[in-house]
Amino acid sequence: MKTRHLWLFALIFFHLLSTQAHALPFEQLTPGGVALVSLPSIGPAEPRVHYHQIPVTTIQRDTHWVALVGIPLSAKPGPHEIVARWGENGPKSRHSFTVTAKAYPEQRLTIKNKRKVNPNPADMERIGKEQQRIRQARHSWRHTTPALTLQLPVVGRESSQFGLRRFFNNQARKPHGGLDIAAPTGTPVYAPAAGQVVETGDYFFSGNCIFINHGQGLVTFYAHLHRIDVKPGQLIQAGDKIGEVGATGRVTGPHLHWSVGLNRTWVEPKLFLPTP
């Protein structure tokens, strides 16, 4: 019975990917959301788009292009601008979109291991080195067209939503940059789309984790894993098993932390899920 359920899950998974892989994500013009900015077609050249001097994903749609702009959780409400250059020395064009405010709820968690909230000097040295590797993974770029409809990488219960203003042991920390899905330790985690593994490791806060670049800076991140089944540089396909749910790093129980990034910022993962 278990084998049959896994087969049905895989069948539905690949059917959804094949029918919706090229659909655009949902637009949400709030901090942590995604702006879809239409660009005119100026000759045969592909536009190079930047937002705050950071490369932006661009997708061709019939006779025009669409820029997919990840809006940081720290973005201020009001007008924002992207710059498109057409060809190596071609003309530039500027395009704007307006961000509206969004109030995310608070989440307060009690962490038993106090070093995971207030690291000691040796921990801080380790964290500093890990942050450099994390930055490189988040900044990675593959000039390939990504699949823009992702599937949930694990079957489980949503335990923490994206964007929560977090407090650990009553101390304020950065907003929650991903979606937490609770599942038993050892539950398989699957790649939500094709891509290349750009980083794996055992990090102080994130535990065992994986970064996958799906093309043009669309990066997904998987944390707190029990085990990792892929290696940096490995090319993977949608539905490949990449690891198993665990409780490593700073956690209160076994779950998968899943983040989706555009132009080096984490955005709401649900915007990339299939239409209900």
C-alpha positions as CSV (number, residue, x, y, z in Angstrom):
1,M,0.0,0.0,0.0
2,K,2.9,2.4,0.9
3,T,4.5,1.7,-2.5
4,R,1.2,2.4,-4.3
5,H,0.8,5.7,-2.5
6,L,4.3,6.8,-3.4
7,W,3.7,5.9,-7.0
8,L,0.5,7.9,-7.1
9,F,2.2,10.8,-5.5
10,A,5.0,10.7,-8.1
11,L,2.5,10.5,-10.9
12,I,0.6,13.5,-9.8
13,F,3.8,15.4,-9.1
14,F,5.2,14.9,-12.6
15,H,1.8,15.7,-14.2
16,L,1.6,19.0,-12.4
17,L,5.2,19.8,-13.3
18,S,4.7,19.1,-17.0
19,T,1.5,21.1,-17.3
20,Q,2.5,24.1,-15.1
21,A,6.3,24.3,-15.2
22,H,6.3,27.4,-17.4
23,A,3.5,29.3,-15.5
24,L,4.5,32.5,-13.8
25,P,4.3,32.7,-10.0
26,F,1.5,34.6,-8.4
27,E,2.2,38.4,-8.0
28,Q,2.2,39.8,-4.6
29,L,3.4,43.4,-4.3
30,T,4.3,43.4,-0.6
31,P,7.5,42.8,1.3
32,G,8.4,39.2,0.8
33,G,6.4,39.0,-2.4
34,V,7.1,38.9,-6.1
35,A,6.6,41.7,-8.7
36,L,5.9,40.7,-12.3
37,V,7.1,43.6,-14.5
38,S,6.4,43.5,-18.2
39,L,9.1,44.7,-20.5
40,P,8.8,45.7,-24.1
41,S,10.7,43.8,-26.8
42,I,13.5,46.0,-28.2
43,G,15.1,44.0,-31.0
44,P,16.4,40.5,-30.7
45,A,18.5,41.1,-27.6
46,E,17.6,39.6,-24.3
47,P,17.3,42.2,-21.5
48,R,19.6,42.2,-18.5
49,V,17.6,43.4,-15.6
50,H,18.8,44.7,-12.2
51,Y,17.0,45.6,-9.0
52,H,19.3,47.6,-6.6
53,Q,22.2,46.4,-8.9
54,I,21.3,42.7,-8.3
55,P,20.5,40.5,-11.4
56,V,16.8,39.7,-11.8
57,T,15.2,36.7,-13.4
58,T,13.6,37.4,-16.9
59,I,11.3,35.1,-18.8
60,Q,10.1,35.6,-22.4
61,R,6.4,35.6,-23.0
62,D,5.4,35.8,-26.7
63,T,6.5,39.2,-27.9
64,H,7.6,40.6,-24.6
65,W,9.7,39.8,-21.5
66,V,8.7,39.6,-17.8
67,A,11.0,40.4,-15.0
68,L,10.4,38.4,-11.8
69,V,11.5,40.7,-8.9
70,G,11.8,39.3,-5.4
71,I,10.8,42.0,-2.9
72,P,12.8,41.8,0.3
73,L,11.0,41.6,3.6
74,S,12.8,44.8,4.6
75,A,11.4,46.7,1.5
76,K,9.7,50.0,2.3
77,P,6.2,50.7,0.9
78,G,6.1,52.9,-2.1
79,P,7.5,53.0,-5.6
80,H,10.5,50.7,-6.6
81,E,12.4,50.6,-9.8
82,I,14.2,48.1,-12.0
83,V,16.7,48.9,-14.8
84,A,16.8,46.9,-18.1
85,R,19.6,47.0,-20.6
86,W,19.1,45.6,-24.0
87,G,22.2,44.0,-25.3
88,E,25.8,44.6,-24.2
89,N,25.9,48.2,-25.2
90,G,22.2,48.7,-26.0
91,P,19.6,51.1,-24.6
92,K,18.4,51.2,-21.0
93,S,14.9,51.4,-19.9
94,R,13.5,52.0,-16.4
95,H,10.3,50.3,-15.0
96,S,8.6,50.8,-11.7
97,F,6.2,48.9,-9.4
98,T,4.6,49.9,-6.1
99,V,5.0,48.0,-2.9
100,T,2.2,48.0,-0.3
101,A,2.7,47.4,3.4
102,K,2.0,44.0,5.0
103,A,2.0,43.2,8.7
104,Y,3.3,39.7,9.5
105,P,2.3,38.1,12.8
106,E,4.7,37.4,15.6
107,Q,6.0,33.9,16.6
108,R,7.6,33.3,19.9
109,L,9.7,30.1,20.4
110,T,11.5,28.6,23.4
111,I,14.9,27.1,22.5
112,K,16.3,24.8,25.2
113,N,19.9,25.0,23.8
114,K,20.7,28.6,24.8
115,R,23.8,28.6,22.6
116,K,21.5,28.5,19.6
117,V,20.1,31.8,20.7
118,N,23.3,33.4,22.2
119,P,26.3,31.7,20.6
120,N,29.7,31.8,22.4
121,P,32.8,33.3,20.7
122,A,33.8,29.9,19.1
123,D,30.3,29.5,17.8
124,M,30.4,33.1,16.3
125,E,33.7,32.3,14.5
126,R,32.0,29.2,13.0
127,I,28.9,31.2,12.1
128,G,31.0,33.8,10.3
129,K,32.6,31.3,8.1
130,E,29.3,29.6,7.3
131,Q,27.7,32.9,6.4
132,Q,30.3,33.4,3.6
133,R,29.3,30.0,2.1
134,I,25.6,30.8,2.4
135,R,26.1,34.2,0.7
136,Q,27.9,32.5,-2.2
137,A,25.1,30.0,-2.6
138,R,22.4,32.6,-2.5
139,H,24.4,34.7,-5.0
140,S,24.9,31.8,-7.5
141,W,23.7,32.3,-11.0
142,R,23.0,29.8,-13.8
143,H,22.0,31.3,-17.2
144,T,19.2,28.8,-17.8
145,T,15.5,29.2,-17.8
146,P,14.0,27.9,-14.6
147,A,10.7,26.1,-14.0
148,L,8.6,28.6,-12.2
149,T,6.0,26.3,-10.7
150,L,7.4,24.4,-7.8
151,Q,6.0,21.4,-5.8
152,L,6.1,21.1,-2.1
153,P,9.3,19.2,-1.4
154,V,7.8,17.1,1.5
155,V,4.4,15.9,2.6
156,G,3.6,17.2,6.0
157,R,1.8,19.9,8.1
158,E,2.6,23.6,7.8
159,S,4.0,24.5,11.2
160,S,5.4,28.1,10.6
161,Q,4.5,30.4,7.8
162,F,6.8,32.7,5.8
163,G,7.5,36.2,7.1
164,L,6.8,35.7,10.8
165,R,8.5,38.2,13.1
166,R,10.4,35.8,15.3
167,F,11.4,35.9,19.0
168,F,13.6,33.2,20.4
169,N,13.5,33.1,24.2
170,N,11.9,36.5,24.0
171,Q,14.8,37.9,21.9
172,A,13.9,39.5,18.6
173,R,15.6,37.8,15.5
174,K,15.3,38.1,11.7
175,P,11.9,37.4,10.2
176,H,11.2,33.9,9.1
177,G,12.5,33.5,5.6
178,G,10.8,30.3,4.7
179,L,8.0,27.8,5.1
180,D,8.3,25.2,7.9
181,I,6.7,21.8,7.2
182,A,6.5,19.4,10.1
183,A,7.1,15.7,9.4
184,P,8.6,12.7,11.1
185,T,12.4,12.3,11.0
186,G,13.4,10.3,7.9
187,T,10.5,11.6,5.7
188,P,11.8,11.9,2.2
189,V,12.5,15.4,0.8
190,Y,12.2,15.8,-3.0
191,A,13.5,18.4,-5.4
192,P,10.6,20.7,-6.4
193,A,12.1,21.4,-9.9
194,A,15.2,20.6,-11.9
195,G,18.4,22.4,-11.0
196,Q,22.0,22.1,-9.7
197,V,23.1,21.7,-6.1
198,V,25.4,24.6,-5.3
199,E,26.0,24.0,-1.6
200,T,25.5,21.5,1.2
201,G,26.7,21.4,4.7
202,D,26.1,21.2,8.5
203,Y,25.5,24.7,9.7
204,F,25.2,26.0,13.3
205,F,21.7,27.4,13.0
206,S,20.3,25.5,9.9
207,G,21.8,22.1,10.6
208,N,22.2,19.8,7.6
209,C,21.1,21.8,4.6
210,I,21.0,22.1,0.8
211,F,21.0,24.9,-1.7
212,I,19.7,24.3,-5.3
213,N,20.0,26.8,-8.1
214,H,17.2,26.3,-10.6
215,G,18.4,29.0,-13.1
216,Q,18.8,32.8,-13.2
217,G,19.1,33.1,-9.5
218,L,16.0,31.2,-8.5
219,V,17.4,29.4,-5.5
220,T,15.8,27.0,-3.0
221,F,17.0,26.1,0.4
222,Y,16.3,23.1,2.7
223,A,17.3,23.1,6.3
224,H,17.4,20.9,9.5
225,L,17.8,17.7,7.4
226,H,18.4,14.3,9.0
227,R,20.5,13.3,6.0
228,I,21.7,14.8,2.7
229,D,21.6,12.6,-0.4
230,V,23.1,15.0,-3.0
231,K,26.5,16.7,-3.5
232,P,27.5,20.2,-4.7
233,G,27.7,20.4,-8.5
234,Q,25.2,17.6,-8.9
235,L,22.4,18.1,-11.5
236,I,19.0,17.0,-10.3
237,Q,15.6,16.5,-11.8
238,A,12.2,17.3,-10.4
239,G,11.1,14.6,-8.0
240,D,14.6,13.4,-7.2
241,K,15.1,12.5,-3.5
242,I,17.6,15.0,-2.1
243,G,17.4,14.2,1.6
244,E,15.3,13.4,4.7
245,V,13.5,15.5,7.3
246,G,15.4,15.9,10.6
247,A,15.8,18.1,13.6
248,T,19.4,19.4,13.2
249,G,20.5,22.9,14.0
250,R,18.2,25.4,15.9
251,V,14.8,23.6,16.1
252,T,12.0,22.7,18.5
253,G,11.2,19.4,16.6
254,P,11.6,17.6,13.3
255,H,10.6,19.6,10.3
256,L,11.8,20.9,6.9
257,H,12.5,24.6,6.6
258,W,12.1,25.4,2.9
259,S,13.0,28.8,1.4
260,V,12.6,30.2,-2.1
261,G,14.9,33.0,-3.3
262,L,14.9,35.5,-6.1
263,N,17.6,38.1,-6.7
264,R,19.3,37.1,-3.5
265,T,16.2,37.6,-1.2
266,W,13.8,35.1,0.3
267,V,10.2,35.4,-0.9
268,E,6.9,33.7,-0.1
269,P,7.3,30.0,-1.3
270,K,3.5,29.6,-1.8
271,L,3.6,32.1,-4.7
272,F,5.4,29.4,-6.7
273,L,3.0,26.5,-5.9
274,P,0.5,25.2,-8.4
275,T,-2.9,26.9,-8.7
276,P,-5.3,25.1,-6.3
